[in-house]
Amino acid sequence: MHALLFRKWGTRVKGRDWYDLEWYIKKGVSLDLHQFLLRARDTGEWTEDTITREQLIALLKVKIDAVSFSYIREDFVRFIPDPTVLDIWGSTYFKSLIDKLKAQ
């Protein structure tokens, strides 16, 4: 999650970060907010003493609005046998997906 939100590559994106986000949410894996907070504070990306699920969702929505999903798909397509499964990858899909994000 930290890499997806805070990677400093400018317009370059890692499709794997987005695949991982999708995989963890679909599998129902809960994000450890405390560990995320420690990592984000350690790198200077978050300065507050706490972070809530709602704040994390807000960060994700900003990121979703800022990235190019065509670049994300292009980066990841070489790793999968059927590229049409990525046709749904876009801002609408990921915004609906992050609503299902579990965090503790």
N, C-alpha and C positions, 0 to 999 in steps of 0.2 A: 504494500500500500504506500509506504514511504517513497519507494522508487517511482511509482506511478504518479504520485502527486508532486514530487520535488526534484526529479531528475533534471539536471542542468544542461540539457542538450539543445536548447533552443527549439527549432522547429522539428528536429529529428525526434522520432518517437520509437518506443519499443513495443511492438505488437504483443510480445510475450507478457508485458505488464498488464495489458488489457485482457488477454486470455486468462491470466492468473486471477484477475479480479472476477471475471465471469465464472471460472471454475470454482473458486472458493465460495462465492455466493450460491451457485447452483447446488453445491454439495452441502450447504448449510453450515459451513465452518464459521465460527464466531471470531471476529477480530478482537484481539486483546488491546483495548484502548490504552491501557497503562503502558504496555510495551511500545505501542505506536507513539505515545506521548514522549516517552523517554528518548526514542530515536529522533523524533522531530525537534525536541528541545536540544538534544546533543548536537545536531547539525545547524541549529539556529533558525530553523524553519517555523518554529512555534515558540512563543515567548511566555505564554500563559502557564499557570500551574496545573491546569486541568484541560481536558478536552472532552466534549460530549459527542455522542453519536450524531446529534443534529449538526454540530459544528463540522464534523468530519463529512457528513453528507453535503453540507454547503460547500466545502472545499472541493469535493468531487464534482459537484455540479458546475462550479467555475472552471475546473479542468476540462470537463466534457465540452463545455461551450468554447474552449480555447484551442482544442486540438483538431487536427484534420483526420477524420476517420478514413479517408482514402489513403493517406500515408500509413496509418496504422494497419489497414488491411494489406497494403503493399508490403509492409515489413514482415507480416506474419504469414502470408499466403504460401510461401515456400515450405512451410512446416506441416501442411495439412494435405490430405489426399483429395478432398473435395472443396475447392475454393468457394463454391456457392453458399456454404454454411456461413460465410462471413458477410453475405449480402445484408443481413439484418444489423450488422454492426454500424451504429450511428448514434447520434445524440439521443434520439427518442428511446432507442433500445436500452442504452446504458443508464439513462435517467430512470427508466422503469426498473431496471435491474438493481440499482443501488438502493431503491426503496426497500428491497428485501434483505439488505445487508444486516447481518447480525453482529452485534458488538457488545462486549462485556467490560 
